[in-house]
Amino acid sequence: MSFQVESLFTAALGLSPPWEAARVGLDTAKQRIDFEVISTAKRLACPSCGAVEQPIHDRVRREWRHMDFFQFQAWLHADIPRVACTHCGKTTQVPVPWAREGSGFTLMFEALALTLCQGLPVSQAAKMLRCRDKQIWGRIDHYVTQARAKQDMRGVTIVGMDETSLRKGHEYVAVFHDLDAKRLLFATPGKDHKTVQAFAADLKAHGGEPAAVDHACMDMSAAFLKGTTENLPNAQVSFDRFHVVALANEAMDEVRSAEWKTEAPRVRDELGEISPKERRSLLWAMRRNPVSWSATQTTAMHWLQRAWRP
């Protein structure tokens, strides 16, 4: 290929001296493009101690999967120099700027994979990227662990906790959120009181203080309540509105059912002047939401209310 094309791909790959694309191989049958990257340096700094102008001991062959170029899979190949340092005495492989050590993917490919996984299942993202989902899970584990190590939980005072189904069956994971910052703090398998204990330990490990948590929002789980009492001693507990409303609706249904059993005979007496068909319709309507009543039912209900005698 011409010098101009190689220079173009050197820029497209984001390479800078001493790295450059030396050869580009295109295989249209396999829909694959291979880039041969070389280092033009004769001497390099020691990656271990930083001593400059150290001799190159040998080179190790490596390859990485890169982001696709159009419909073609892209692969980078390079002989990576190893520096024999005269200062520290170590022989160390030089890090490459396009990939992290030990990864078979370039940094740009990993960034694309992680971005896709934010909105898609990992298996679907793997199919789009034409790789195995296990490979993507390995990258997720690496970067999540790295991000978790840098997580700062100082100042967390309001915590929300809940459990969710992990997969089909009765496998659950408990999640804990910072409700002020709207961020996930911690997730752990299970839904018993020990999950709160694990959260409190993780909170402390990341600079937070369990005693500083002054409010905990949860469902009406006895396990969460016990765990909060034992591990977040200063937290006031509030139950989320969904469960409170659900309990209120259940209580209202119980009252409505009890009143219906008591008043049903009286209603039947008041409906004595109405035909059996209309009576059945009204009795059925009284069990339903008034919004769903027909015009005839609404008129009859209004008549019944006027004729009602306490």
C-alpha positions, 0 to 999 in steps of 0.5 A: 500500500502507498505511504499515504494510506499507511499514514491515514490508518496511523492517524485513524488508529490514534498512533503516535511516535514511535508507533506507526502502521507499517502494513495493512492487509485486507481480506474481503472474503473473511471480511477482515482487515489486519494492521501491522504496527511497529515501533521505530525506536531503537532505545526506550525508557524502562517501564519499571524504574523510568530510566531513559535510553535503555536497550531493547532486549527482544520483541514479543508478538501480540494481537488485539481486536479493534473496532470494526472498520465498516463491515470488516473486523479489525485486528492490530498486530505488533512485536512489543519490545522488552527493555533490558534495563541497565539501571534496575536490572529488570527486563520489562515489556513496554506498555502499548498506548492502545490497550491495557496490559493483559487485554486482547481488545484495544481500549476503544473496543472495550469502551464501545463494548461497555457503552453498548452494555449500558443499554443492552443485555451483554449477550446481545452486545456480544452478538453485535460485536461478534465476540463471546459474551464471556469476553465482555463480562471479563471487561465489565468485571475489570472496570467495575472493580476499578471504579469500585476501588475509587468510589467515595461514599463519604457524606451518604446520609439517606439510603434506599434499599430494595431486593430484585429478582436476579434471574428466573426462580427465587434468586434475589439481589439486594441493592442499596442507593444513595437517594441524594446523589441518585447513584447505586452504592452496593449490590449483594446476593440475597435479601436477608438482614445480612445484606444490610450488614454487608452494605454497612461494612462496604460503606465504611470501607469506602469512607462512609460512616454507618452511624451517619446514615439518618434515613433509610427507605425500604419496603416492609421487609422484616429482614431489612428492618432488622438489618437497619436496626442492627447496622444503621443505628441512627437511621429513621425508617420510612416505607416506600409509597408503593407498599403503603398505598397497596396496604391502604387499598387492601384495607379499603377493599376489606371495608367495602366487602364488609359493607357490601355484605351488610347493606346488600339486602337493604339495596335489594329492597330499594331496587324493588321497582326495577326489573330483575335485569336492571337490578342485576346490572346495578348490583354488579355496577356497585362492585365496580369503579364508578368511572366504568358505569354506563349511562343507564347505570349512572342514572339508576344510581342517582335515583337510588341515592335520592330514594335512599332512606337511612 
